[in-house]
Amino acid sequence: MSLVPLYILLLSTGLAATSTSCARLSSHPREECPLYTGLEPVRVNPAGALNRHLRVEVALRVCPAETGLAEIQRKRIELKHDLLVLLSSKTEAELNHPLRVENIQQEIQAMINQKLLKKSRVVQVLITGFELE
């Protein structure tokens, strides 16, 4: 197989972008990446449930350390907005699913890495509070 079709295959599956970003982050062990805990709790009405409230607290592990923390801090308003949009789109069925926290962690990480961050990456999302009232 020639390199051009292989590269096109990698691009179409998203593996090329993933492998590039992983190589860049491999020089930063996850434990050395700091946690960003500067976000206030996010409180939304779930989709179709105006009488219910979802309250979520999030901490983000970002790499590389200085660049990641600075970029997240600079974009915290956009981050809060995007979290509000994402979380308010969740239905009660999604929020009652047994893997709801894990699913939301993955969605938050993907959303931040794809939409917000250019010079760094969120390598872990920690849900530190999750309450559906």
N, C-alpha and C positions, 0 to 999 in steps of 0.2 A: 504494500500500500504506500503510495507517495505521501509526502508530508503535507501537501496542500489539502487533499481530501480529509486527511486526519485532522488537520487544523480546523477545517470547516465543520467536521463532526464534533470536535471539542467545543467550538463556538456555539453550535446549535444546541448542544446539551447543557451549556453553561459551565462545563468543566474547565475551560481555559481561564475564565475569570476567577474561578474558585482556586485553581492551582496557583495562579499568580499571587492572589492575596494571601494564601496560606504560606507561600514561600517567604513573603515579606514579613509575616508575623512570626515565623518559626524562630527568628532570632530573639523573640521575647517570650520566655516561658510564661504560661498563664498565671502562675502564682506571683510573678513580678508585675503584672498589669494591675493598676489601681482600680478601686471601686469608686464610681461616681454616685454619691448619695444625696446630691443637692436638689433632687426633684421633690416637689411637694406631692402629697397624695393626689391622685386623679379620681374625681368623682363624676360619674355619668349616669344617665338613664339608659338602661339596655334598650335595644331596638324593640319597639312595640310594647314596652312596659313602662309607661310614664309614671306609674305609682311605685316603681322599684328603683333602687339605687345600687350601683356597683362602685365600690371604693377600692382602689388598687394602689399599692406603694411599690416602687421599683428602684432597684440599685443596678448599676451597669458596670461591668468590668470592661475597661477599654485599653487597647494597645495601639501604638506604643504609649508609654506612660504620659510624658509631658504633652506630646502632640494630641493624644486622645482626650485627656482631661480638658485641655484648652479648647479643642474643637467642640466637645460636648457642651461645655460651659457657654461658649459663644452661640450655640444653636439651641439653647434650652427652651426658648419661646416656641420655636418651630417644633421641637421635640414634644413639648406639652400639647401643642395643637394636634400633632399627628397621633399622639396617644389618645386624646379625646375622640378623634375621628375613629380610630381603630376600635377602641373599647365601646363606644356608643353604638357601633354596628353589630355588636354581639347580641344574639337572641337569648332568651331565658333557657332554651334547650341547650345551646352551646355552653352557657354558664353553669348548667347543672350536670354537664358531662363529667364522668370520672377523671378524665385527663385534661380538664379545663385549664388548669394552671400551666401544665407543660405545653399545651397548644398555644396559649397566650404568650408564654415565654418565647417560643419559636417565632411567632408572628411579630412580636416586638423587635426581636433581634434582626430578622430579615428586613423589616420596615426601616429601621434605623440605618442599617448598613447599605441598603439600596437607595434610600431617599435623602438621608442627611449627611452622612460622613463621607468625606473624600480622602482625607489624609490618615485616617485611623479606622479601627474596627471595634465593634462591640463583640467580645469573645464569649460573654456570658451575661444573661439576664437573670437577676434574682428577684423573685416576687417576695417582698418582705411584709406585705399586708394584702389580704384579699377578702372582701366582705360584700356579700349580696344581701341587701335588706329590703 
